[in-house]
Amino acid sequence: MSSRNNWFRQAIRKNTPPIGERKAARYKRLLAIGYAVLAWHAFAIGCVYLYRRKMYPEDSKTDEEKKLTTGQYFAEKLQVKNPQIYRVDGFSVKKIEPLEGQKVESDQATLN
């Protein structure tokens, strides 16, 4: 520690009571666990970022593909015939409608 900040260290040591060895060891263990959890989450976020960047490469899309919505893009890539959008509320399906911009054989999808 530099001598310039020595006054701060001395003030802290003078105005605070000492921490017991057991308590200090407990704090050290809790901080180590906290740092490990934080590092694990940062690693997971980095992996998800790399995975999504590899899965959705924006540079490889053509101008026509960039104009499509996500549903239209994946329906086209997966070659799905008559893609439909299911509107769900809770555990029940409220509405089924065709995906806009795609060829649909029937005019309206109906619920049974």
Number of C-alpha atoms within 10 A of each C-alpha: 6 5 8 7 9 10 10 11 11 10 10 10 11 10 8 8 8 9 9 9 9 9 10 12 12 12 12 12 12 12 12 12 12 12 12 12 12 12 12 12 12 12 12 12 12 12 12 12 12 11 11 11 11 10 9 10 9 11 7 9 12 9 8 8 16 13 11 13 13 11 14 18 16 14 17 15 10 9 10 12 12 13 19 17 13 13 11 11 9 6 6 8 11 11 13 15 15 18 17 13 9 15 11 15 10 9 8 10 14 9 9 3
